[in-house]
Amino acid sequence: MAAGMYLEHYLDSIENLPFELQRNFNLMRDLDQRTEDLKGQIDSLAKEYTSNARTLSSDQKLSLLRQIQQSYSKCKEFGDDKVQLAMQTYEMVDKHIRRLDTDLARFEADLKEKQIESTDYDSASSKGKKVDSRQKEKKAAKTRSKVKSSDEDGSPKSAQKKVKLFQQGEFTAPASNFGNVHPSDVLDMPVDPNEPTYCLCHQVSYGEMIGCDNTDCSIEWFHFACVGLTTKPRGKWYCPRCSQDRKRK
């Protein structure tokens, strides 16, 4: 239950409380006034008895004493009624106080339950995110291992797959670029130290690459940017080193 609902119900329950308290206080004030009046009568009867005790007959004395006794009994009754009203007023207020304490305890319990649910939800969400990130890391690791195994495989089938991606052709890189070639878009990410490297830049495989048609080439695969290529050449293609060796022959 929301805090507004608790407050609304409690205010509804104490709506008539001020009127009930005012009524009881008025009744107790009225009883006090009656008691004071009776006390005045008792004082008057007592003075009459003491001042005229020698002249009063026995019956008159007995009558005055009975009146005084009745007045005292009435005062006692008024006092008992006043005590009952006071206890009733106390119980009335205490009942609302106990209800307020109960509502506060329920409200605090609801708040704690919502906090626990929120904590459990946040914990479950964080666990789900951790599981997702772990799954993504596992998939990335599997992908890297597959790429690594395919790069390390020297079978003709593996070479044919790479050749299909890049058409072969005759192309000779300018001699001035040899030795000063650097990749233009090296990936800024952690690399497995055991992953094989290629090209003149001695980096791992990334982006578009082309294979040298010299079967004895020591490097075999090259990045487009490192050998000055922007498009796939036609025909056979030899790397800068193999091209220089062919010219010397």
Steps between C-alpha positions, in 0.01 A plus 500: 500500500633842410582762762211716377253217561625443856469870576155528342361204698649630825357848449161345431516304825580808714253728326250481790763479775508876582121511544501191724778646713321833525180323611681304772679810626170687518343213694793494746476877542126465572570229758758723665246781521234268653753373751592855601131584545450195722807590702345841559178338618695270730681798651168677560342191661808447715491864623127472578558181693791632702341837576159357600606170649380593850159620389426234236307195581629154436286460189623831359858407569447160336341669194793740459750217530314297237501799261875544551556127443288503181690802371830321563366190318404719204846656497651150501278398208599811307865425572464140377327622184781747443761224541310281251489786250872564547579131443272493195674808360841345563399173331359693205827686442714192574301297242588749226863511614522119480344508153751764393786283630359198314464696176855633536633147555313374191625794296860435605457130417366592154797732444747227602324249272519742205868565574568126508312451170691789345830356626412154365401651164825699479698192600323288238555768237871525583529120494324490162737765368799306631371180338444684170848652513652160580310341211620777268859450621470125439364558150780748427759253629352223283506731198865594564593134542326414172680782320826391654455136395402606147803731476738230624358243255734482196288260292412591137131523593573778752708687243228463237240653736717809550570525129127498429453803719768695316549466123861441401680709243827649402589800713837634607521740794725805458852432622502827694223369726688185594625504857297813596155338473273527806137381528250787488231343712654270762235381748534654846413186699679228700662237276585142589882484519487151347299617199710488178610826334515586130596773257794739502364661815514172695142547626214254536248453222233772469307677226558406134812292426658360186721194451826499310499266195858396574468159664836551672402837653600509865221741599222384264220739615498883495263781606370715216623823662846364570569418130327809358181329381154655509321249272545138409751464213439275202727211404795385703642718773841486669604674821772770489775259613408230252467763224857622566627141502329433166657813347847391612454166332 
